[in-house]
Amino acid sequence: MAYEEGLAQSEKAYHQLTEVSSLFAKAVKEDFFWTWQWWFGLALFIVPWIVWFLFREKNSTGRLLLGGLLSVILSLTIDLAALSLGLWSYPMTIIPLAPFLFLPYHYSLAPVGVMFALQIKPKMNPLLKGAIFSALAAFGAMKFFDAIGFYDPKHWSSFYDFIIFLILYFTAYWVTNMESFSKLDKGPS
């Protein structure tokens, strides 16, 4: 009997989630669309990628993109967990479809920021570089997004954001520095 009750609760929760998504879509369409905040949010999706494409380390594009992809996956996973626990929120929604998924932080700012941090001064001490990147992101960028209403940290400490950005950076650093990359057509060694 408990299993059936669980299924009924899950269905009720999905219905409520659909209603919440509809409310976000309505807010985007009726209140956010065409405002300077909406245009700024849209630019945050596009401009970082253009800048990265122009100034990337071309010989390391594949490695950097792998680190960026890992940053997307991790930042999205962490955000979805934190959002579901109510630790923080993103009041400003840019795209009305799946408002928790399509945010510029996940698909543009985090991966491009990490990729730039990885390619700038590659010989620099990774601990120092990771700390600088994380401090700029947590104590600079996140404070800025809080000030303009794109991010609501609730009671979340910026120090925890620092740790999250440090994890993003070092995970991408690790994967981009793996020595096991070779072309697939060369076959096993």
Disulfide bonds with the S-S distance in Angstrom:
none
